[in-house]
């Protein structure tokens, strides 16, 4: 396997360096799930009838006493098809939610056993509390996925939510609302679920939260041999041990915020043979790259919009909020502004009837609010009070006085100028891999382009999730194109299986 990272020579043991077996970058669902596996929790086939008789036959062949971690994942996942191109993710999903894509709610066909002797030492580094980007989302929003698809191994979300709601509502003699009875989850509950998952499964010992990674590189530690005649150190190529070094800083205090204002920073340095990139793709919002986008009235996240509303800078009496984009994030912004009675002008470059729009892939009964936004996008411009849409328009320029110049596709048409209060650009985001050589470009399927979960994911082995370019470097979740929690769990299984087999000498590194 090729190794393109710069290998820096260093002493055998640097002062202040901490050693472990695996460094996981990212403490969202991907990192949490992987930590569960690495801490000795293994899944076993528990029996039962599966619609896929070929898969069931292979599982019965292996028996119930051998964990999936120890089995041949390529053999088990052969021939499976579904909503991801990741075969191991399909395998794990078929066993935890059999027939889910057909609308079935069959019980899981896996049981979990904890093996204290199978723990792989590791550390999980994340910028905030456990949950990653989910902790930054608006509490009142609902998840795109069904609630049970948000769950992590060994802790069914529906069971947890039932108990959680009983504890929360019982003191007030309240009952579940209609929203809470729906299959989709409230974002606030998901945040709490992920944090409680870490505590309940005793994973906190592995988590170093409020930690920012600044560099990841391969270093070669020198095993120095003393020459008996000259007394000088001789370093041979064979005596060099190349491992990964991860550096960064953490904010002191459990209440440290992501900006670190008012908190001390402490640098850290870890070394390990294996690094897992599990940081997601929501770090850096995409920009339009048009003139004037640097003005202070241009926002790129819902959290920035929330600050403007809470501070009273944006009210129902303000000029319209201009929302740019035609995806679910833009729809969330429209719904959020509508809830606050803030007028909206919605600008998007696609035709509202474009069959490729995400709304067309969502069942109407499960996602009525998104379909309502889609209906608003397709309607005449003045059909809805407080909402105007400009389908097929792009932004030409942002002016100094909070005015937005837009242009339609039709030639010769006058470019409208919109007087805005604020502008919220919601056109996707990219991962921040600045801590890697060339921002991680050498890891992508196209090594000349930035890493992108849709167009250029990290190129990994489909069964071990190890980078094709870098030995000992793994990736999972959105970085390899799996954006849904239900599928990232397969990545954790693949990585844990690979690492365990290497520890036992059953496969080569």
KAVEN-V416929 format. One record per helix or strand of 2 or more residues. SS is the DSSP state (h for helix, s for strand). FROM is the first residue (numbers start at 1). TO is the last residue. If there is no record, write none. Layout:
ss & from & to
SS & FROM & TO
SS & FROM & TO
//
This chain:
ss & from & to
s & 7 & 10
s & 18 & 19
s & 22 & 25
h & 29 & 38
s & 41 & 45
h & 53 & 62
h & 68 & 70
h & 73 & 77
h & 87 & 96
h & 100 & 102
s & 110 & 114
h & 116 & 118
s & 122 & 125
h & 132 & 136
s & 142 & 146
h & 147 & 150
h & 157 & 170
h & 178 & 181
s & 184 & 186
h & 187 & 200
h & 204 & 206
s & 207 & 208
s & 211 & 222
s & 225 & 226
s & 233 & 234
h & 237 & 239
s & 240 & 251
s & 265 & 272
s & 274 & 277
s & 284 & 285
s & 298 & 299
h & 302 & 310
s & 321 & 324
h & 328 & 339
s & 344 & 348
h & 358 & 361
h & 368 & 378
s & 387 & 391
s & 393 & 398
s & 403 & 408
s & 417 & 419
s & 422 & 425
s & 429 & 430
h & 437 & 443
s & 466 & 467
s & 473 & 475
h & 477 & 480
h & 485 & 503
//
